[in-house]
Amino acid sequence: MRRNERINAELARLATTAMRLLYGDEPTDDQRAAWFLASDVGPVIAGLRHLTDDELREVLRRLCLRVLRV
């Protein structure tokens, strides 16, 4: 967790704006979860280091499409 409250507040504001752009003014819990999953793919990438760039790109593409369908 970031320790700078100003940065935390700005990141929260940006996340809220992004969710509204994708899902409207009242995103569901599933849509919010999808946003948070998609916005932090670092752990996903770290766990898939064995894939080639093309394979990783395809896995991430499928993940994003599944997440956005929620």
C-alpha positions as CSV (number, residue, x, y, z in Angstrom):
1,M,0.0,0.0,0.0
2,R,1.3,3.4,-0.9
3,R,2.0,5.6,2.1
4,N,1.4,9.0,0.4
5,E,-2.3,9.8,1.1
6,R,-2.3,12.4,-1.8
7,I,-1.2,9.7,-4.2
8,N,-3.8,7.2,-2.8
9,A,-6.6,9.7,-3.2
10,E,-5.6,10.5,-6.8
11,L,-5.4,6.8,-7.7
12,A,-8.8,6.1,-6.1
13,R,-10.3,9.1,-8.1
14,L,-8.7,7.8,-11.3
15,A,-10.1,4.3,-10.7
16,T,-13.6,5.6,-10.0
17,T,-13.4,7.6,-13.2
18,A,-12.2,4.7,-15.3
19,M,-14.9,2.4,-13.9
20,R,-17.6,4.9,-14.7
21,L,-16.3,5.2,-18.2
22,L,-16.4,1.4,-18.7
23,Y,-19.5,0.5,-16.7
24,G,-21.6,3.6,-16.1
25,D,-22.3,5.6,-12.9
26,E,-23.1,2.6,-10.7
27,P,-20.8,-0.3,-11.4
28,T,-21.8,-3.6,-9.9
29,D,-19.6,-5.4,-7.5
30,D,-18.6,-7.8,-10.2
31,Q,-17.6,-4.9,-12.5
32,R,-15.6,-3.3,-9.7
33,A,-13.8,-6.5,-9.1
34,A,-13.1,-6.9,-12.8
35,W,-11.6,-3.4,-12.9
36,F,-9.4,-4.0,-9.9
37,L,-8.2,-7.3,-11.4
38,A,-7.4,-5.7,-14.7
39,S,-5.7,-2.7,-13.3
40,D,-3.1,-4.8,-11.5
41,V,-1.8,-7.4,-13.8
42,G,1.8,-7.3,-12.3
43,P,1.2,-10.5,-10.3
44,V,-0.2,-12.3,-13.3
45,I,2.8,-11.4,-15.4
46,A,5.2,-12.4,-12.7
47,G,3.5,-15.8,-12.5
48,L,3.7,-16.4,-16.3
49,R,7.4,-15.7,-16.9
50,H,7.8,-19.0,-18.7
51,L,5.6,-17.8,-21.6
52,T,7.0,-16.1,-24.7
53,D,5.9,-12.5,-25.3
54,D,3.4,-13.6,-27.9
55,E,2.0,-16.3,-25.6
56,L,1.8,-13.8,-22.7
57,R,0.1,-11.2,-24.9
58,E,-2.5,-13.8,-25.9
59,V,-3.2,-14.9,-22.3
60,L,-3.6,-11.2,-21.3
61,R,-5.8,-10.5,-24.2
62,R,-8.1,-13.4,-23.2
63,L,-8.1,-12.3,-19.6
64,C,-9.0,-8.7,-20.5
65,L,-11.8,-9.8,-22.7
66,R,-13.2,-12.1,-20.0
67,V,-13.0,-9.3,-17.4
68,L,-14.6,-6.7,-19.6
69,R,-17.6,-9.1,-20.3
70,V,-18.6,-9.0,-16.6
